[in-house]
Amino acid sequence: MIIRINKMSEDPIYIQIREQIIAAIAQGVLRPGDSLPSVRSLANDLGVNLHTVNKAYAVLRDEGYLIMRGRSGAFVAEPLQESCAKASIAQEQLREKLRILVQEHKALGGSAQTFLSEAETQVAQVYGDPGIAGAKRNVSVLGLDEKGEMLKQERSSSGSLSGVSRLSDKFHSQEG
């Protein structure tokens, strides 16, 4: 795992470290049980204060990505189980972060369609699902044709709208 620090970035260094470790876990570069470099070693390698690395590790521990084993160091934690109380907290944090992202996107003039399209693209990249990658698939999932025109909303056999259609409708009603 290679961590790169951009000292010109507006993001604090500990956040940059945090995000890159999370990305390594998501990509499978780091797996549950893998040990991370010691705080002192990583700080020395990156040329940053050891308190900066310590803060990144502490945040990752508090968020459930790492476990600390005394003098043994930091290790990648096992994924949260759905029945676990921490998983419920993680789900709520996800909702809050998504809500903030949606609000920021809308405040900058973005549409629900562009947000959903970009979100789907990012999910495909992180989860590696080629079945949902590609522009034609993205626009049809969002209820748009290749020109960006709304398709007729499809209803399931029970007569209810699909989850994406309901989500799209919800954003449209909030935009107006």
N, C-alpha and C positions, 0 to 999 in steps of 0.2 A: 504494500500500500504506500503510495506516494502522496504526501500532503504538500500542497503548494499554498503559500501565504502571499496575498497581495497587500502589501503595506500601504498602497495608494487607495485601497477600497474603503468605502464608507462603513462597511461591516466591521465590527470589532474582530480582532484576531481570534479570540476564543470561539466566536460564532463561526468563523471560517473553518476552524478545526472541527467543531461540532458537525457542521454540515457535510464536510468531506468524510468524516467517520461514518455518519449515517448513510451517505451514498455508498461507501464501501460495503456496509452491511447489506443494503438493499440490492447491490449488484452481486452479492455472494463472494466478494473478495475477502471479507471478514465473515466468519461463521461462528455460531454459538460455541463458546468455550475457547475461542482463539484469544491469545493474550495480546495486549497492546504494549507498545514501548513504555518504559517507565516515564514518569513525568519529567524527570531530569534529563533523560536521554532524548525524548522528543523535543523538549525545549532547546536543548543544545543543538540538535539537528536542524531545527527551524530558525534558530537564532532569536528566540523570544524568551521572555521572562518565564521562569518555571511556574509562577503563580497563574499565568495566562493558560498554560496547558492544564494545570490543576483545576482551574475554573471550568474549562471545557469538559474535562472528565467528570467533574462534580455535576454539571448540568446533564450530561449524558446518563450518569447514574440515576439522578433524580427523575429523568424521563423514562427510565427502564431499559435503556440500550446497553448499559454496562453494569457489571457487578464489580465491587471492589473486595479483594481478599487480603486485607491487612498488608503485610510486607510482600505478598506474592504479586500484587499489582492489580491492574484493571483487565477484565475479561469481557468478551461479548456475551451478553445475557441471552438466555433462551427467549424465543418469541413469546409474547403475552398470550395466554389462553383466553378465549372468548368469555369464559365464565368468571374469570379473575376480576376483582374489583379494579385493578389497575387498567385492565382493558376498557372498562367502562369510562374511566377517567380519560384514557387516551382517545376514545371515541368522541368525547365531549370536547377535548382540545382540538381534534380534527375539525369538528363542526365550527368551532370558534375561528380557527385559522382560515377555513374556507369562506366563512361569512365575511371576514375582514378582506380577503383577497377579492371576493365578488364586489364588495362595496368600493374598494380602491379601483377596480377595473371599470365599474360603472361611473365613478366620479371622474375618471379620465376619458369618458366618452365611449367606452367599449360596450359592445352588445352582449347579450346572453349567448348568442350563437358563437361569437368569437371566443368567449370564455370557455364554453363547453367544448368547443373544437380543440382548443389548446390543452384543456384538461385531459381530454381523451388521448391526444397525441402524447402527452407526458406519461399517462398511465401505460400506454402501449410501449413506450421506451423503457420505463422502469420495470414493468412486468414481462417485457419481451413477448407480447402477444401479437404475432403478425396478423392474426385474424381481424384485428380492429385497426391496423395501421393502413394508411393510404387515404388520399383525399376523397375518392368517391365513397368509400365506406364511411368516412367521418361525416360527410354532409348528409348522407341518407339516414344515418343514425340520428342526426339532429333534426330530421324532418325537413331538410332543404334539398333542392336539386342542385345540379352542378353550377347553375347560375345564381344560387343563393335564394331562389324563390321557395316559399313555403309549399311543402307537399300536403296533400289532404291527410289529416290526422287519421291514423289507423287505430281502430279499437280492437281489443281482444274479443274472444268469443263471448266473454261475460259482459261486454259492452263498455268496459272501463278503458281509459287511455293507458298507454304504456307508461312506465316510470319516467322515461326520457321525455315523453310528450307532456306528462304532468309537470315535470321540472321546468321544461321550456315554457309551458303555459304560466307557471308561477312567476318566472322571470319577466315574461311579457306583461303580466298584470302589474308587477311592481315598477316596470319601466314607464308605464303610461301615466 
